Amino acid sequence: MGRVHTEAIRRLGNVEVAAVAAENDGLAAAFAQATGVEKTVTDYHKLLEDPQIEAVHICTPNALHYQIAKAAMLAGKHVLCEKPLAVSAAEARELVEIARKQGVANCLNHNLRFYPLVQQARAMIQNGELGEILVVQGTYSQDWLLYETDWNWRIVARDNGPLRVMGDIGSHWMDTIMHLTGLEITALCADLQIFHKTRKRPKVAVETFAGKTLRPEDFDEVPIETEDFGAVLLRLGGRARGAFTVSQVNAGCKNRFQFEIYGSKAGLIWNQETPDLLWVGHRNEPNQLIVKDPSLLDVKARGFADLPGGHSEGYDDAHKMCFRRFYARVADPAAPIDYPTFEDGYHMLRILEKVIESAKTRAWVDIEPAQ
């Protein structure tokens, strides 16, 4: 994620990566050589003492988000943090309060909001083209942890938090649905499953989505506490209902984030693996397939595309669009907040804690509105 952020920042044109903090000298040197960042440190506090640094991006394991974000904001820095914001709602609420008191721009990188056709879907819903929202369905399915020999730091609750697949990608799905429909999740019923009760941890560090070529003697077997799969039934607003699954053991699904939203007039389906296509379903006329073309999108969605029709815009571009709006706010405190904030992160952690409660009690739980 550090490389993804660095590349997206540089594409903005008016922001530069001044320095990077890494866990040790070796990682810092390797990152600097790969990205051309000149200044590296192994203690992020040294960067926070530099008055020339205006903003901080946090791309660490989840368990470190809270302490780094807190220190950065208390040092007067604007903060863009990878999700989840923290590992508990209590930590996230404290970060929201600090951000408010310090008056700093704060952004949570729910980048999936920023695909052009996701914004087209939002505009269509806001314009009433779907009618009343009745049903939401979907999945976020991957296969990169299918085998017991697959490993990543996210598997370890100490580094990742109590939820893995639900916290990592289930949070993306729920955030996107609420962002698109304007409806809050008011109640849920969740089921979580650990398919690999033990996994083979490599004796050397491996990057995310890597490690498939290691040999049996390269592993230690360890017990697993975080889930491989999750399923959730939802109530949204007063009437709408929904269901979704998340998984990191679905063979063949590389990054299949899909939402389906059905209203009283029409339906929508979008899949991140084919991001330039939006399916529109009708009852009494032929269905449609919209191909991304900013000149043909709703005016509210056009600003989320930089390239003309037929030129794909995907994962990297979604980060760029998020960062562009964050840095507009950094440059001008009066600029609109057109991006996810720490308040969104706090609300999501409240929902995720309800997922844990529901899975443990095997029952529906209500979600009270955020205070």
Secondary structure, 3 states (H helix, E strand, C coil): CHHHHHHHHHHCCCCCCCEEECCCHHHHHHHHHHHCCCEEECCHHHHHCCCCCCEEEECCCHHHHHHHHHHHHHCCCEEEECCCCCCCHHHHHHHHHHHHHHCCCEEECCHHHHCHHHHHHHHHHHCCCCCCEEEEEEEEECCCCCCCCCCCHHHCHHHHCCCCHHHHHHHHHHHHHHHHHCCCEEEEEEEEECCCCEEEEECCCCCCCCCCCCCHHHEEEEECCCCCEEEEEEEECCCEEEEEEEECCCCCCCCEEEEEEEECCCEEEEECCCCCEEEEECCCCCCEEEECCHHHCCHHHHCCCCCCCCCCCCHHHHHHHHHHHHHHHHHCCCCCCCCCCHHHHHHHHHHHHHHHHHHHHCCCEECCCCC
